[in-house]
Amino acid sequence: MDHKEIEEAFNETFAGLTMYYRDCNLNPSYISKYEKNQILLERGFTDVSNFAQGMHANLRYAIASNKAVNMAQVNPEVRKFGFHLIAAPSHYKVLDIYKIDEQTQVLLLHFDKKFEAIFSETNSNIEEKVIGMGRQSLDKKIQMEPNKALHENEWTQRTQFPIGMSDTGNFFYTAVDTTQQETTSVTPPQTPETSNNTSAATPKTDEKKSFWKKLFGQ
């Protein structure tokens, strides 16, 4: 694999990385389908929060991204949710699956589609650092009380859907079948700084449509 391509992928993906969160109650059989190093395609917008405290659900998606848009800049009313948006379609690598008792955290790395082959075929020490951050985050936050705003129906209706799969538990097709890929450990050309913001779908329902109308004041 070309060294310059790896350097470009790592610089663009890891620079300014921030952790975002999304809790939902998901069928345990769906949760069990996620596998480490799996590549996911999410066809819809991914609604996330930069707030994270205790879990009120059985699943937390912890998403490392540097491309989430702060929607409070569009509508200040959604600031209470810490609402950030990752544009559709989006691609993720499953970095880690971490379970504490009956609650599971699936750690996802958001990357650009053009880097799909690189992230499906390589693992890096930067990813290991992100995994460490993600586990430390859950260890700490799972002992806290859940964030009240993230219990509100307006937010839970937007985040009740699985990421990377349909409502019936079928994964969306990606160009790379990672179950048949052999991963290679690599040492990246440099280690950009990452940040962990510890203050932290597709439109499928009428509630979501009304949410967008409220968001944009329509």
N, C-alpha and C positions, 0 to 999 in steps of 0.2 A: 504494500500500500504506500502511495506517495507521501513522503514526509511533509511536504508543503500542504497537501490536502488535510492531513491530520492537524497540522498547526492551525490552519484556517478554521476547521471545525471546532477545535477546542477554544480558540480565542473568541469566536463568535458565540459559542454556547455558554461558556463558563464565566466570562467577564461580567461582573455586576450581578451575579446570580443571587436570587432572593427566594426565600421559602414562602409558599402560599399553601392554604389549607382548605379542605372541603370534606365535611362529614356527611354520612348518609347511612341509613339502615338498608343493607343489601342482603339478599338471599345468600346464606353461607355457601351454598353450592357455586354461586357466581364468584364469590371471593376466592374460593379454592382454585379457580381457573387461572388466576394470575400466577405467573412464574418469573423468577429473577432472570434478567437480561432479555425479557420479551419486549418486542417492539409493538407499540399500540398506535392505531389511528383513531382519533376522535373526530367524527364528522361535524359535530356541532360546536358551538361556542362553549368554552369551559369557564364556568363561573366559579371564582375562588375568593377567599378572604385572606387578608394579611393578619387577621386576628386568629389566635388559637389558644384555647385554654383546655378545660376538661372536655372529655368526649361525651356526647349525649346519644351516640349511635354506636353501631358495632364496627363501622369502618371509617377510617380517616385516609383520605388521599393527601399526602404531603407532596407538593409539586414544586420542584426547583426550576425557576424560569427567570429570564431577564427580559421578557417581552410582554408581561402582563400589563394591561392598561388600567390606570386608576380611574374608575368610573365616577368617583366623587367630583372629578374635574368637569364632568358633564352635568351631573345632578347632585348637588350637595346633600340631598335627602338620603342618599344611599351610603353616606360616609359611616353611619352607625354599623353597617355590615362589614366595613373594610373591603368593599366590593371592588375586585379587580377582574378583568376579562382577558382571556386568551383567545385570540381570533381562531376562526374555523377555516379549513380543517387544521388540526394540530397533531404533532407526532411526539410520542413519549417513549422513553426506555424505562422499564421497570428495574430500578436499581436495587430495591430491597423490599422484603415482606417481613414485617416485624409484628409479632403477636404478644400481647400481654393479657393473660386470662382469656376472656371472650371478645376482646377488642383487637382489631388488626389495623396496622398502618401500612399502606402501600405507597412506597416512595417512588415518584416519577421524575424523570429528567426530561424537560421540554427542549426539543431541538428542531432545527429547520429540516424540512423534507430532503433537501439536497445532501444532507449528511447521514441519511438513513443507513447506507451501506457501511459507513465508518463506525457508527455507534452499534450496529448489529454485529460487527466483526471484531470489535476491540473492547477491552476494559482498561481503565486507567486508575492511577493512584488518586487523581482528583475525584473520581466517582467514589472511591473508598472514603475520602474525607467527607463528601456529601452524605454518604450513608451514616457515618459517625454522627454528623450534625443532626440528621433526621432521628436517629435513635435517642440521642440525648434530649432532643426536643420532646419526644413522646414520654420518655421517662419522667421528665419534669412536669409536663402539662397535664398528664393523665391524673395527677393528684389534685388538680385545681377544680374549682366549680366551672361548669360550662358557661360560655358567654351567652347572656340572656338574649341579646339581639339575634344571635345565630339560631335561636330556638323559634323565632317568629315565623309564622306560616309563610310570609312573603319570601323569606330566604330559603326555608326548607323545601318549598315547592320548586325552587330553581336548582336545588342541589341534590335531589332525591334520585337522580339517574346515575347509572354506572358510567365510568369513563372507558372508552375504547371498545365498548360492546353495546349491543342493542338491549332494549328492555327485556328481551327474552333470553339474554345471556350468551348471545352469539357474537364473537369478536368480528369487528370490521376488518375487511381484507387489507393487508399491507403488501408492498412489493417484496418485502424480505420475510421469509419464513424462518424466524430465529430458532425454531425448534430443530432445524437442520444445520445451523451455523456453528462452527467451532470458533470460540472466542480466543483472542490473542491479547495477552497483557502487554501494554505499551507504556513507556514513560513519555509524557507529553513534553513538547518543547519548552513550555513554561507553565507556571501555575498562577493564573489570575486569581485575584482575591475574590472570595465569595462572601455574601452577607446573609445572616439569618435574622429575619425580622420576626422577633418573638412576640410582638403585639398581635399573631394570626392563629355543553349539553344541547344538547340540541334543544331548540324551542319545540316542546312536544305537547304543551297544554295551553288551555285558555288563560290560566293564571300567568304563564310566562309571557303571553302576548300582552296582557294588561300591564305586566311589570315593565316591559319595554316602552309601552306608551307613557307610563309614569316617569320612567327614566329620562326620556327625551322630551317630556312635557307635552305629549301629543294627546 
